[in-house]
């Protein structure tokens, strides 16, 4: 799995997704490979969007500079790599970086302990760590879980439990996206079988089902999803 051709794989992820609403070009593929093979770079672009900042710049020692401009009034995002420029609507931008995530995000073994980026957490989750001294540390207990019926095109990258407490009766797991993970503290045991399962089952299923992480959920879908959750909660 480690020796697969990243560019061809990412191109296949894009080409085989009939839901995409933007044109797939060589420049988009190369930019996606740039961001995916430097995953912290992808996180920085995403964080710029989440923080409603207007511009992100990456100036490599070698190669073309990458600039990403966000126009929230016009609801568009521009990728500028000096030799090419592409304009996305914000839903298209979320599709695009969501597909980069699908192709390149690491899939950590169950039992891995990570620190979460508190600035990227929903208020309800961030509040769990506000008064603690341990920091936002969780152990990953589940992977690539689809949302409820009607929203299956989105998946939760990981389920997690507070470290070092683990399972606590009456407490729901924490829903974690790749974008929330700040650093890996301790990666759990892996071998060839686990690596094959991660790539050939978890990642391949996500590609086949044309799913992206909940991190890239559009505003419209998020509103609809939480509306359904509210109605379900009211009936319980």
C-alpha positions as CSV (number, residue, x, y, z in Angstrom):
1,X,0.0,0.0,0.0
2,X,2.8,2.4,0.8
3,X,4.1,2.2,-2.8
4,X,0.9,3.1,-4.7
5,X,1.1,6.0,-7.2
6,X,-0.4,9.0,-5.3
7,X,-1.2,11.0,-8.4
8,X,-3.0,8.2,-10.2
9,X,-4.9,7.2,-7.1
10,X,-6.1,10.8,-6.5
11,X,-7.0,11.2,-10.1
12,X,-9.1,8.0,-9.8
13,X,-10.8,9.3,-6.7
14,X,-11.9,12.4,-8.7
15,X,-12.8,10.7,-11.9
16,X,-14.9,8.0,-10.3
17,X,-17.0,10.4,-8.3
18,X,-20.1,11.4,-10.4
19,X,-21.3,13.9,-7.8
20,X,-18.4,16.3,-8.4
21,X,-19.6,19.6,-9.9
22,X,-16.2,21.0,-11.1
23,X,-14.0,20.1,-14.1
24,X,-11.1,17.8,-13.3
25,X,-7.9,19.2,-14.8
26,X,-4.3,18.3,-14.6
27,X,-3.6,21.5,-12.5
28,X,-6.3,20.5,-10.0
29,X,-4.8,17.0,-9.7
30,X,-1.3,18.4,-9.2
31,X,-2.5,20.9,-6.6
32,X,-4.3,18.1,-4.8
33,X,-1.2,16.0,-4.7
34,X,0.7,18.9,-3.3
35,X,-1.8,19.4,-0.5
36,X,-2.4,15.7,0.1
37,X,1.3,14.7,0.4
38,X,1.9,17.6,2.8
39,X,-1.2,17.1,4.9
40,X,-0.4,19.9,7.3
41,X,-0.6,22.2,4.3
42,X,-4.2,20.9,3.6
43,X,-5.1,21.5,7.2
44,X,-3.8,25.1,7.0
45,X,-6.0,25.8,3.9
46,X,-9.0,24.3,5.7
47,X,-8.2,26.3,8.9
48,X,-8.0,29.5,6.9
49,X,-11.6,28.8,5.6
50,X,-12.9,27.8,9.1
51,X,-11.5,31.0,10.6
52,X,-13.1,33.1,7.9
53,X,-9.7,34.5,6.9
54,X,-9.3,35.9,3.4
55,X,-6.0,34.5,2.1
56,X,-3.6,31.6,2.6
57,X,-0.1,31.6,1.1
58,X,2.4,28.8,0.6
59,X,5.9,29.7,-0.7
60,X,7.9,26.6,-1.2
61,X,11.7,26.6,-1.6
62,X,11.2,25.0,-5.0
63,X,8.2,25.2,-7.3
64,X,5.3,27.5,-7.8
65,X,3.8,29.5,-5.0
66,X,0.3,28.6,-3.9
67,X,-2.2,31.2,-2.9
68,X,-5.8,30.6,-1.9
69,X,-8.2,33.5,-1.7
70,X,-11.6,33.4,0.1
71,X,-14.5,35.7,-0.9
72,X,-17.2,35.0,1.6
73,X,-19.6,37.6,0.2
74,X,-19.4,36.1,-3.3
75,X,-19.1,32.6,-1.9
76,X,-16.1,31.7,-4.0
77,X,-12.6,30.4,-3.5
78,X,-9.7,31.0,-5.9
79,X,-6.6,28.7,-6.1
80,X,-3.7,30.6,-7.7
81,X,-0.5,28.7,-8.5
82,X,1.1,31.4,-10.7
83,X,0.8,29.3,-13.9
84,X,-2.9,28.5,-13.3
85,X,-5.9,29.9,-11.5
86,X,-9.1,28.0,-10.6
87,X,-12.3,29.5,-9.1
88,X,-14.6,27.3,-7.0
89,X,-17.9,28.0,-5.3
90,X,-17.6,27.2,-1.6
91,X,-19.5,23.9,-2.0
92,X,-17.1,22.9,-4.8
93,X,-14.1,23.9,-2.7
94,X,-15.4,21.6,0.1
95,X,-15.8,18.8,-2.4
96,X,-12.3,19.3,-3.7
97,X,-10.5,19.4,-0.4
98,X,-12.7,16.6,0.9
99,X,-11.5,14.4,-1.9
100,X,-7.9,15.3,-1.2
101,X,-8.6,14.1,2.4
102,X,-10.1,10.9,1.1
103,X,-7.1,10.1,-1.0
104,X,-4.3,11.1,1.4
105,X,-5.3,11.4,5.0
106,X,-3.6,8.9,7.2
107,X,-5.9,6.2,8.8
108,X,-4.6,5.5,12.3
109,X,-5.0,2.2,14.0
110,X,-7.7,1.7,16.6
111,X,-6.3,2.5,20.0
112,X,-4.1,5.4,18.8
113,X,-4.0,8.3,21.2
114,X,-4.1,11.8,19.8
115,X,-4.2,15.4,20.9
116,X,-7.0,17.5,19.3
117,X,-6.7,21.0,18.1
118,X,-9.1,22.8,20.5
119,X,-9.6,25.7,18.1
120,X,-11.1,23.3,15.6
121,X,-13.6,21.6,18.0
122,X,-17.3,22.4,18.2
123,X,-18.2,24.2,21.4
124,X,-19.9,21.2,22.8
125,X,-16.7,19.1,22.5
126,X,-14.3,21.9,23.4
127,X,-16.2,22.4,26.7
128,X,-15.3,18.9,27.7
129,X,-11.7,19.9,28.0
130,X,-12.1,23.5,29.2
131,X,-11.6,22.7,32.9
132,X,-9.3,19.8,32.7
133,X,-5.5,19.7,33.1
134,X,-4.8,16.9,30.7
135,X,-5.6,18.7,27.5
136,X,-7.7,17.6,24.6
137,X,-6.4,14.0,24.5
138,X,-8.5,11.1,23.2
139,X,-8.0,7.5,22.2
140,X,-9.5,6.5,18.8
141,X,-12.0,3.7,19.2
142,X,-13.7,3.6,15.8
143,X,-13.0,4.5,12.2
144,X,-14.9,5.7,9.1
145,X,-18.5,5.6,10.4
146,X,-21.2,6.8,8.1
147,X,-23.9,9.2,9.3
148,X,-27.5,8.3,9.5
149,X,-29.8,7.5,6.6
150,X,-30.1,10.4,4.3
151,X,-26.6,11.7,5.1
152,X,-24.6,8.6,4.2
153,X,-22.4,10.6,1.8
154,X,-20.7,11.9,4.9
155,X,-18.6,9.9,7.3
156,X,-17.1,10.5,10.8
157,X,-13.4,9.8,10.5
158,X,-13.0,8.6,14.0
159,X,-14.9,7.9,17.2
160,X,-12.9,8.7,20.3
161,X,-13.0,8.4,24.1
162,X,-11.4,10.7,26.7
163,X,-7.9,9.5,27.7
164,X,-7.1,7.9,30.1
165,X,-10.7,7.2,31.0
166,X,-11.9,5.2,28.0
167,X,-15.5,3.9,28.0
168,X,-17.7,5.6,30.6
169,X,-21.4,4.4,30.9
170,X,-23.9,7.0,29.6
171,X,-21.3,9.0,27.7
172,X,-21.4,9.2,23.9
173,X,-18.2,8.9,21.9
174,X,-16.5,12.0,20.6
175,X,-16.9,12.5,16.8
176,X,-13.5,13.4,15.3
177,X,-12.5,14.5,11.9
178,X,-8.9,14.4,10.5
179,X,-8.9,18.2,10.6
180,X,-9.3,18.1,14.4
181,X,-6.2,16.1,15.0
182,X,-3.3,18.2,16.1
183,X,-0.7,15.5,16.7
184,X,-0.4,11.8,17.3
185,X,0.8,11.1,20.8
186,X,1.0,7.3,20.6
187,X,0.1,5.2,17.5
188,X,-1.2,1.8,18.3
189,X,0.0,-1.5,16.9
190,X,-0.1,-2.1,13.2
191,X,1.0,-4.7,10.8
192,X,0.5,-5.7,7.2
193,X,-3.0,-7.0,7.9
194,X,-4.1,-3.7,9.5
195,X,-2.5,-1.6,6.8
196,X,-4.3,-3.7,4.1
197,X,-7.6,-3.3,6.0
198,X,-7.1,0.4,6.3
199,X,-6.4,0.9,2.6
200,X,-8.3,-1.9,0.8
201,X,-11.4,-1.8,3.0
202,X,-11.8,1.5,4.9
203,X,-10.3,3.9,2.3
204,X,-11.5,1.9,-0.7
205,X,-15.1,1.8,0.7
206,X,-15.0,5.5,1.2
207,X,-13.9,6.0,-2.4
208,X,-16.5,3.5,-3.8
209,X,-19.3,5.1,-1.9
210,X,-18.2,8.6,-2.9
211,X,-18.1,9.7,0.8
212,X,-16.3,12.6,2.3
213,X,-15.7,13.6,5.9
214,X,-18.1,15.5,8.0
215,X,-15.4,18.2,8.2
216,X,-16.5,19.2,4.6
217,X,-20.2,19.2,5.1
218,X,-21.9,22.1,3.3
219,X,-23.9,24.7,5.4
220,X,-27.1,23.5,3.9
221,X,-26.4,19.9,4.7
222,X,-25.3,20.8,8.2
223,X,-28.5,22.7,8.9
224,X,-30.6,19.8,7.6
225,X,-28.6,17.2,9.6
226,X,-28.9,19.1,12.9
227,X,-32.6,19.7,12.2
228,X,-33.1,15.9,11.9
229,X,-31.1,15.4,15.1
230,X,-33.2,18.0,17.0
231,X,-36.4,16.3,15.9
232,X,-35.1,12.9,16.9
233,X,-34.1,14.2,20.3
234,X,-37.5,15.8,20.8
235,X,-39.3,12.5,20.3
236,X,-37.1,10.6,22.8
